[in-house]
Amino acid sequence: MTDSMEIYWGADCQIQVTPVASQEVCEALISRDRALVSRIVLS
């Protein structure tokens, strides 16, 4: 585990992974492509 935020870039999005506890992370998907976000949220 790292105590720093990790950022990953894709062609149409950015994903941020932030540790919140020793066994937990928070993942955030940021994109202007609503269809991409909907596919990921609904899967």
N, CA, C and O atoms as a Maestro MAE file, in Angstrom:
{
 s_m_m2io_version
 :::
 2.0.0
}

f_m_ct {
 s_m_title
 :::
 protein
 m_atom[172] {
  # First column is atom index #
  i_m_mmod_type
  r_m_x_coord
  r_m_y_coord
  r_m_z_coord
  i_m_residue_number
  s_m_chain_name
  s_m_pdb_residue_name
  s_m_pdb_atom_name
  i_m_atomic_number
  :::
  1 25 0.842 -1.185 0.000 1 A "MET " " N  " 7
  2 3 0.000 0.000 0.000 1 A "MET " " CA " 6
  3 2 0.879 1.236 0.000 1 A "MET " " C  " 6
  4 15 1.941 1.262 0.621 1 A "MET " " O  " 8
  5 25 0.430 2.239 -0.691 2 A "THR " " N  " 7
  6 3 1.098 3.532 -0.704 2 A "THR " " CA " 6
  7 2 0.236 4.539 0.045 2 A "THR " " C  " 6
  8 15 -0.978 4.361 0.144 2 A "THR " " O  " 8
  9 25 0.835 5.569 0.561 3 A "ASP " " N  " 7
  10 3 0.043 6.594 1.247 3 A "ASP " " CA " 6
  11 2 -0.217 7.778 0.332 3 A "ASP " " C  " 6
  12 15 -0.641 8.842 0.784 3 A "ASP " " O  " 8
  13 25 0.038 7.590 -0.955 4 A "SER " " N  " 7
  14 3 -0.154 8.651 -1.936 4 A "SER " " CA " 6
  15 2 -1.241 8.277 -2.934 4 A "SER " " C  " 6
  16 15 -1.512 7.099 -3.165 4 A "SER " " O  " 8
  17 25 -1.852 9.286 -3.514 5 A "MET " " N  " 7
  18 3 -2.838 9.066 -4.561 5 A "MET " " CA " 6
  19 2 -2.119 8.595 -5.823 5 A "MET " " C  " 6
  20 15 -1.044 9.091 -6.161 5 A "MET " " O  " 8
  21 25 -2.721 7.643 -6.505 6 A "GLU " " N  " 7
  22 3 -2.208 7.188 -7.790 6 A "GLU " " CA " 6
  23 2 -3.179 7.655 -8.856 6 A "GLU " " C  " 6
  24 15 -4.393 7.578 -8.667 6 A "GLU " " O  " 8
  25 25 -2.656 8.142 -9.978 7 A "ILE " " N  " 7
  26 3 -3.492 8.645 -11.068 7 A "ILE " " CA " 6
  27 2 -3.138 7.889 -12.337 7 A "ILE " " C  " 6
  28 15 -1.968 7.746 -12.691 7 A "ILE " " O  " 8
  29 25 -4.172 7.410 -13.013 8 A "TYR " " N  " 7
  30 3 -4.006 6.684 -14.265 8 A "TYR " " CA " 6
  31 2 -4.797 7.408 -15.348 8 A "TYR " " C  " 6
  32 15 -5.938 7.813 -15.125 8 A "TYR " " O  " 8
  33 25 -4.185 7.569 -16.529 9 A "TRP " " N  " 7
  34 3 -4.847 8.234 -17.632 9 A "TRP " " CA " 6
  35 2 -5.144 7.235 -18.734 9 A "TRP " " C  " 6
  36 15 -4.319 6.384 -19.069 9 A "TRP " " O  " 8
  37 25 -6.334 7.356 -19.288 10 A "GLY " " N  " 7
  38 3 -6.717 6.568 -20.445 10 A "GLY " " CA " 6
  39 2 -7.026 7.515 -21.589 10 A "GLY " " C  " 6
  40 15 -6.878 8.729 -21.452 10 A "GLY " " O  " 8
  41 25 -7.452 6.970 -22.706 11 A "ALA " " N  " 7
  42 3 -7.757 7.800 -23.872 11 A "ALA " " CA " 6
  43 2 -8.893 8.772 -23.593 11 A "ALA " " C  " 6
  44 15 -8.882 9.900 -24.088 11 A "ALA " " O  " 8
  45 25 -9.881 8.343 -22.798 12 A "ASP " " N  " 7
  46 3 -11.063 9.172 -22.563 12 A "ASP " " CA " 6
  47 2 -11.361 9.418 -21.093 12 A "ASP " " C  " 6
  48 15 -12.432 9.926 -20.761 12 A "ASP " " O  " 8
  49 25 -10.432 9.068 -20.202 13 A "CYS " " N  " 7
  50 3 -10.752 9.207 -18.788 13 A "CYS " " CA " 6
  51 2 -9.498 9.307 -17.929 13 A "CYS " " C  " 6
  52 15 -8.376 9.118 -18.399 13 A "CYS " " O  " 8
  53 25 -9.723 9.604 -16.687 14 A "GLN " " N  " 7
  54 3 -8.680 9.598 -15.667 14 A "GLN " " CA " 6
  55 2 -9.230 8.833 -14.476 14 A "GLN " " C  " 6
  56 15 -10.396 9.006 -14.121 14 A "GLN " " O  " 8
  57 25 -8.422 7.998 -13.856 15 A "ILE " " N  " 7
  58 3 -8.832 7.259 -12.668 15 A "ILE " " CA " 6
  59 2 -7.890 7.634 -11.529 15 A "ILE " " C  " 6
  60 15 -6.669 7.598 -11.681 15 A "ILE " " O  " 8
  61 25 -8.470 7.991 -10.395 16 A "GLN " " N  " 7
  62 3 -7.693 8.329 -9.210 16 A "GLN " " CA " 6
  63 2 -7.933 7.256 -8.154 16 A "GLN " " C  " 6
  64 15 -9.079 6.911 -7.864 16 A "GLN " " O  " 8
  65 25 -6.860 6.732 -7.583 17 A "VAL " " N  " 7
  66 3 -6.941 5.712 -6.541 17 A "VAL " " CA " 6
  67 2 -6.270 6.290 -5.295 17 A "VAL " " C  " 6
  68 15 -5.084 6.622 -5.308 17 A "VAL " " O  " 8
  69 25 -7.054 6.403 -4.219 18 A "THR " " N  " 7
  70 3 -6.562 7.020 -2.995 18 A "THR " " CA " 6
  71 2 -6.759 6.068 -1.825 18 A "THR " " C  " 6
  72 15 -7.873 5.591 -1.613 18 A "THR " " O  " 8
  73 25 -5.712 5.778 -1.060 19 A "PRO " " N  " 7
  74 3 -5.888 4.931 0.116 19 A "PRO " " CA " 6
  75 2 -6.672 5.670 1.194 19 A "PRO " " C  " 6
  76 15 -6.416 6.843 1.465 19 A "PRO " " O  " 8
  77 25 -7.633 4.973 1.808 20 A "VAL " " N  " 7
  78 3 -8.423 5.580 2.884 20 A "VAL " " CA " 6
  79 2 -8.278 4.820 4.198 20 A "VAL " " C  " 6
  80 15 -8.624 5.341 5.259 20 A "VAL " " O  " 8
  81 25 -7.771 3.601 4.134 21 A "ALA " " N  " 7
  82 3 -7.498 2.784 5.319 21 A "ALA " " CA " 6
  83 2 -6.496 1.714 4.898 21 A "ALA " " C  " 6
  84 15 -6.149 1.619 3.720 21 A "ALA " " O  " 8
  85 25 -6.034 0.919 5.839 22 A "SER " " N  " 7
  86 3 -4.998 -0.063 5.517 22 A "SER " " CA " 6
  87 2 -5.457 -1.091 4.485 22 A "SER " " C  " 6
  88 15 -4.631 -1.611 3.735 22 A "SER " " O  " 8
  89 25 -6.751 -1.395 4.430 23 A "GLN " " N  " 7
  90 3 -7.272 -2.379 3.484 23 A "GLN " " CA " 6
  91 2 -8.336 -1.803 2.548 23 A "GLN " " C  " 6
  92 15 -9.101 -2.559 1.949 23 A "GLN " " O  " 8
  93 25 -8.395 -0.486 2.415 24 A "GLU " " N  " 7
  94 3 -9.422 0.142 1.584 24 A "GLU " " CA " 6
  95 2 -8.833 1.239 0.724 24 A "GLU " " C  " 6
  96 15 -7.923 1.960 1.133 24 A "GLU " " O  " 8
  97 25 -9.379 1.348 -0.489 25 A "VAL " " N  " 7
  98 3 -9.023 2.454 -1.371 25 A "VAL " " CA " 6
  99 2 -10.308 3.072 -1.910 25 A "VAL " " C  " 6
  100 15 -11.354 2.425 -1.961 25 A "VAL " " O  " 8
  101 25 -10.211 4.311 -2.304 26 A "CYS " " N  " 7
  102 3 -11.303 5.010 -2.972 26 A "CYS " " CA " 6
  103 2 -10.890 5.175 -4.427 26 A "CYS " " C  " 6
  104 15 -9.797 5.666 -4.711 26 A "CYS " " O  " 8
  105 25 -11.756 4.769 -5.352 27 A "GLU " " N  " 7
  106 3 -11.472 4.904 -6.774 27 A "GLU " " CA " 6
  107 2 -12.445 5.902 -7.382 27 A "GLU " " C  " 6
  108 15 -13.655 5.815 -7.171 27 A "GLU " " O  " 8
  109 25 -11.908 6.843 -8.131 28 A "ALA " " N  " 7
  110 3 -12.738 7.853 -8.789 28 A "ALA " " CA " 6
  111 2 -12.442 7.835 -10.280 28 A "ALA " " C  " 6
  112 15 -11.285 7.894 -10.695 28 A "ALA " " O  " 8
  113 25 -13.498 7.753 -11.078 29 A "LEU " " N  " 7
  114 3 -13.385 7.801 -12.531 29 A "LEU " " CA " 6
  115 2 -13.864 9.170 -12.980 29 A "LEU " " C  " 6
  116 15 -14.964 9.597 -12.627 29 A "LEU " " O  " 8
  117 25 -13.040 9.855 -13.756 30 A "ILE " " N  " 7
  118 3 -13.393 11.184 -14.254 30 A "ILE " " CA " 6
  119 2 -13.354 11.135 -15.769 30 A "ILE " " C  " 6
  120 15 -12.340 10.766 -16.361 30 A "ILE " " O  " 8
  121 25 -14.475 11.512 -16.402 31 A "SER " " N  " 7
  122 3 -14.551 11.492 -17.857 31 A "SER " " CA " 6
  123 2 -15.665 12.407 -18.326 31 A "SER " " C  " 6
  124 15 -16.668 12.586 -17.634 31 A "SER " " O  " 8
  125 25 -15.487 12.980 -19.491 32 A "ARG " " N  " 7
  126 3 -16.565 13.750 -20.121 32 A "ARG " " CA " 6
  127 2 -17.481 12.842 -20.942 32 A "ARG " " C  " 6
  128 15 -18.553 13.260 -21.379 32 A "ARG " " O  " 8
  129 25 -17.050 11.609 -21.142 33 A "ASP " " N  " 7
  130 3 -17.811 10.640 -21.931 33 A "ASP " " CA " 6
  131 2 -18.851 9.974 -21.029 33 A "ASP " " C  " 6
  132 15 -18.522 9.055 -20.279 33 A "ASP " " O  " 8
  133 25 -20.082 10.424 -21.096 34 A "ARG " " N  " 7
  134 3 -21.139 9.893 -20.228 34 A "ARG " " CA " 6
  135 2 -21.420 8.420 -20.484 34 A "ARG " " C  " 6
  136 15 -21.763 7.687 -19.556 34 A "ARG " " O  " 8
  137 25 -21.281 7.981 -21.716 35 A "ALA " " N  " 7
  138 3 -21.515 6.573 -22.031 35 A "ALA " " CA " 6
  139 2 -20.465 5.692 -21.342 35 A "ALA " " C  " 6
  140 15 -20.795 4.618 -20.839 35 A "ALA " " O  " 8
  141 25 -19.222 6.133 -21.316 36 A "LEU " " N  " 7
  142 3 -18.165 5.384 -20.643 36 A "LEU " " CA " 6
  143 2 -18.462 5.288 -19.147 36 A "LEU " " C  " 6
  144 15 -18.378 4.204 -18.568 36 A "LEU " " O  " 8
  145 25 -18.800 6.386 -18.532 37 A "VAL " " N  " 7
  146 3 -19.113 6.394 -17.106 37 A "VAL " " CA " 6
  147 2 -20.300 5.492 -16.808 37 A "VAL " " C  " 6
  148 15 -20.265 4.728 -15.844 37 A "VAL " " O  " 8
  149 25 -21.341 5.567 -17.614 38 A "SER " " N  " 7
  150 3 -22.536 4.745 -17.413 38 A "SER " " CA " 6
  151 2 -22.199 3.266 -17.513 38 A "SER " " C  " 6
  152 15 -22.670 2.473 -16.698 38 A "SER " " O  " 8
  153 25 -21.387 2.877 -18.502 39 A "ARG " " N  " 7
  154 3 -21.007 1.470 -18.658 39 A "ARG " " CA " 6
  155 2 -20.271 0.969 -17.421 39 A "ARG " " C  " 6
  156 15 -20.518 -0.147 -16.965 39 A "ARG " " O  " 8
  157 25 -19.386 1.769 -16.884 40 A "ILE " " N  " 7
  158 3 -18.595 1.333 -15.730 40 A "ILE " " CA " 6
  159 2 -19.454 1.300 -14.468 40 A "ILE " " C  " 6
  160 15 -19.339 0.368 -13.672 40 A "ILE " " O  " 8
  161 25 -20.302 2.288 -14.276 41 A "VAL " " N  " 7
  162 3 -21.153 2.334 -13.087 41 A "VAL " " CA " 6
  163 2 -22.148 1.200 -13.098 41 A "VAL " " C  " 6
  164 15 -22.424 0.624 -12.046 41 A "VAL " " O  " 8
  165 25 -22.693 0.861 -14.234 42 A "LEU " " N  " 7
  166 3 -23.729 -0.172 -14.327 42 A "LEU " " CA " 6
  167 2 -23.170 -1.587 -14.418 42 A "LEU " " C  " 6
  168 15 -23.933 -2.549 -14.338 42 A "LEU " " O  " 8
  169 25 -21.866 -1.736 -14.581 43 A "SER " " N  " 7
  170 3 -21.312 -3.092 -14.697 43 A "SER " " CA " 6
  171 2 -20.967 -3.686 -13.363 43 A "SER " " C  " 6
  172 15 -20.492 -4.820 -13.296 43 A "SER " " O  " 8
  :::
 }
 m_bond[171] {
  # First column is bond index #
  i_m_from
  i_m_to
  i_m_order
  :::
  1 1 2 1
  2 2 3 1
  3 3 4 2
  4 3 5 1
  5 5 6 1
  6 6 7 1
  7 7 8 2
  8 7 9 1
  9 9 10 1
  10 10 11 1
  11 11 12 2
  12 11 13 1
  13 13 14 1
  14 14 15 1
  15 15 16 2
  16 15 17 1
  17 17 18 1
  18 18 19 1
  19 19 20 2
  20 19 21 1
  21 21 22 1
  22 22 23 1
  23 23 24 2
  24 23 25 1
  25 25 26 1
  26 26 27 1
  27 27 28 2
  28 27 29 1
  29 29 30 1
  30 30 31 1
  31 31 32 2
  32 31 33 1
  33 33 34 1
  34 34 35 1
  35 35 36 2
  36 35 37 1
  37 37 38 1
  38 38 39 1
  39 39 40 2
  40 39 41 1
  41 41 42 1
  42 42 43 1
  43 43 44 2
  44 43 45 1
  45 45 46 1
  46 46 47 1
  47 47 48 2
  48 47 49 1
  49 49 50 1
  50 50 51 1
  51 51 52 2
  52 51 53 1
  53 53 54 1
  54 54 55 1
  55 55 56 2
  56 55 57 1
  57 57 58 1
  58 58 59 1
  59 59 60 2
  60 59 61 1
  61 61 62 1
  62 62 63 1
  63 63 64 2
  64 63 65 1
  65 65 66 1
  66 66 67 1
  67 67 68 2
  68 67 69 1
  69 69 70 1
  70 70 71 1
  71 71 72 2
  72 71 73 1
  73 73 74 1
  74 74 75 1
  75 75 76 2
  76 75 77 1
  77 77 78 1
  78 78 79 1
  79 79 80 2
  80 79 81 1
  81 81 82 1
  82 82 83 1
  83 83 84 2
  84 83 85 1
  85 85 86 1
  86 86 87 1
  87 87 88 2
  88 87 89 1
  89 89 90 1
  90 90 91 1
  91 91 92 2
  92 91 93 1
  93 93 94 1
  94 94 95 1
  95 95 96 2
  96 95 97 1
  97 97 98 1
  98 98 99 1
  99 99 100 2
  100 99 101 1
  101 101 102 1
  102 102 103 1
  103 103 104 2
  104 103 105 1
  105 105 106 1
  106 106 107 1
  107 107 108 2
  108 107 109 1
  109 109 110 1
  110 110 111 1
  111 111 112 2
  112 111 113 1
  113 113 114 1
  114 114 115 1
  115 115 116 2
  116 115 117 1
  117 117 118 1
  118 118 119 1
  119 119 120 2
  120 119 121 1
  121 121 122 1
  122 122 123 1
  123 123 124 2
  124 123 125 1
  125 125 126 1
  126 126 127 1
  127 127 128 2
  128 127 129 1
  129 129 130 1
  130 130 131 1
  131 131 132 2
  132 131 133 1
  133 133 134 1
  134 134 135 1
  135 135 136 2
  136 135 137 1
  137 137 138 1
  138 138 139 1
  139 139 140 2
  140 139 141 1
  141 141 142 1
  142 142 143 1
  143 143 144 2
  144 143 145 1
  145 145 146 1
  146 146 147 1
  147 147 148 2
  148 147 149 1
  149 149 150 1
  150 150 151 1
  151 151 152 2
  152 151 153 1
  153 153 154 1
  154 154 155 1
  155 155 156 2
  156 155 157 1
  157 157 158 1
  158 158 159 1
  159 159 160 2
  160 159 161 1
  161 161 162 1
  162 162 163 1
  163 163 164 2
  164 163 165 1
  165 165 166 1
  166 166 167 1
  167 167 168 2
  168 167 169 1
  169 169 170 1
  170 170 171 1
  171 171 172 2
  :::
 }
}
